């Protein structure tokens, strides 16, 4: 067991009690604001999706996630080629992206809009305390509508396959 020197303990205590603006904002603001935490999580997830699409190249076909449906059945599903499509859209090759998945642009626009909205709504939430409830309702309804528009082909395909 390691014995800590008094100087190290003093420095660690000082770091924990630092009153930097970032520490105060994070400790006080985000801890008690689930809406902001959710927005940060979604924006981070979307950033990772864009990074995934940017890192893995359609030329190299080195995507680590393969379509399980295609592997099991040998048939392509409605979302096959979506990773290729998103990668090509990020590279500005729109025509080619449509060939890989004709709904790729819808999905890309959904994620791009959501990324911008997560940032914008978070800033509005922080700056306008009097309209926070209305903002959350508007966000939920608007994001739900955008989701339905973007993913309707996928939703209708799943529903038609079930019934």
For each residue, the residues with C-beta under 8 A, 3 or more apart:
1:
2:
3:
4: 8 9
5: 8 9
6: 9 10
7: 10 11
8: 4 5 11 12
9: 4 5 6 12 13
10: 6 7 13 14
11: 7 8 14 15
12: 8 9 15 16
13: 9 10 16 17
14: 10 11 17 18
15: 11 12 18
16: 12 13
17: 13 14
18: 14 15 23
19: 23 24
20: 23 24
21: 24 25
22: 25 26
23: 18 19 20 26 27
24: 19 20 21 27 28 29
25: 21 22 28 29 30
26: 22 23 29 30 31
27: 23 24 30 31
28: 24 25 31 32
29: 24 25 26 32 33 36 126
30: 25 26 27 33 36 37 40
31: 26 27 28
32: 28 29
33: 29 30 36 37 125
34: 37 38
35: 38 39 122 125 132 136
36: 29 30 33 39 40 122 125 126
37: 30 33 34 40 41
38: 34 35 41 42
39: 35 36 42 43 118 119 121 122 125
40: 30 36 37 43 44 118 122
41: 37 38 44 45
42: 38 39 45 46 114 118
43: 39 40 46 47 115 118 119 122
44: 40 41 47 48
45: 41 42 48 49
46: 42 43 49 50 111 114 115 118
47: 43 44 50 51 115
48: 44 45 51 52
49: 45 46 52 53 86 111
50: 46 47 53 54 90 111 115
51: 47 48 54 55
52: 48 49 55 56 83
53: 49 50 56 83 86 87 89 90
54: 50 51 87 90
55: 51 52
56: 52 53 60 62 63 64 83 87
57: 60 61 62 87
58: 61 84 87 88 91 96 100
59:
60: 56 57
61: 57 58 84
62: 56 57
63: 56 66 83 84
64: 56
65: 83
66: 63 70 71
67: 70 71 76 77 79 80
68: 71 72
69: 72 73 75 76 77 80
70: 66 67 73 74 75 76 77 80
71: 66 67 68
72: 68 69
73: 69 70
74: 70
75: 69 70
76: 67 69 70 80 81
77: 67 69 70 80
78: 103 153 154 157
79: 67 82 101 154
80: 67 69 70 76 77 101
81: 76 84 85 100 101 104
82: 79 85 86 100 101 103 104 107
83: 52 53 56 63 65 86 87
84: 58 61 63 81 87 88 97 100 101 104
85: 81 82 88 89 97 98 100 101 103 104 105 107 108
86: 49 53 82 83 89 90 97 104 107 108
87: 53 54 56 57 58 83 84 90 91
88: 58 84 85 91 93 94 96 97 100 104
89: 53 85 86 92 93 94 97 104 105 108
90: 50 53 54 86 87 108
91: 58 87 88
92: 89
93: 88 89 96 97
94: 88 89 97 98 105
95: 98 99
96: 58 88 93 99 100
97: 84 85 86 88 89 93 94 100 101 104 105
98: 85 94 95 101 102 104 105
99: 95 96
100: 58 81 82 84 85 88 96 97 104
101: 79 80 81 82 84 85 97 98 104
102: 98
103: 78 82 85 106 107 153 154
104: 81 82 84 85 86 88 89 97 98 100 101 107 108
105: 85 89 94 97 98 108 109
106: 103 109 110 149 150 151 153
107: 82 85 86 103 104 110 111 150 151
108: 85 86 89 90 104 105 111 112
109: 105 106 112 113 150
110: 106 107 113 114 146 147 149 150 151
111: 46 49 50 107 108 114 115
112: 108 109 115 116
113: 109 110 116 117 146
114: 42 46 110 111 117 118 143 146
115: 43 46 47 50 111 112 118 119
116: 112 113 119 120
117: 113 114 120 121 139 142 143
118: 39 40 42 43 46 114 115 121 122
119: 39 43 115 116 122 123
120: 116 117 123 124
121: 39 117 118 124 125 135 139
122: 35 36 39 40 43 118 119 125 126
123: 119 120 126 127
124: 120 121 127 128 131 135
125: 33 35 36 39 121 122 128 132 135 136
126: 29 36 122 123
127: 123 124
128: 124 125 131 132 135
129: 132
130:
131: 124 128 134 135
132: 35 125 128 129 135 136
133: 136 137
134: 131 137 138
135: 121 124 125 128 131 132 138 139
136: 35 125 132 133 139 140
137: 133 134 140 141
138: 134 135 141 142
139: 117 121 135 136 142 143
140: 136 137 143 144
141: 137 138 144 145
142: 117 138 139 145 146
143: 114 117 139 140 146 147
144: 140 141 147 148
145: 141 142 148 149
146: 110 113 114 142 143 149 150
147: 110 143 144 150 151
148: 144 145 151 152 155
149: 106 110 145 146 152
150: 106 107 109 110 146 147
151: 106 107 110 147 148 154 155
152: 148 149 155 156
153: 78 103 106 156 157
154: 78 79 103 151 157 158
155: 148 151 152 158 159
156: 152 153 159 160
157: 78 153 154 160 161
158: 154 155 161 162
159: 155 156 162 163
160: 156 157 163
161: 157 158
162: 158 159
163: 159 160
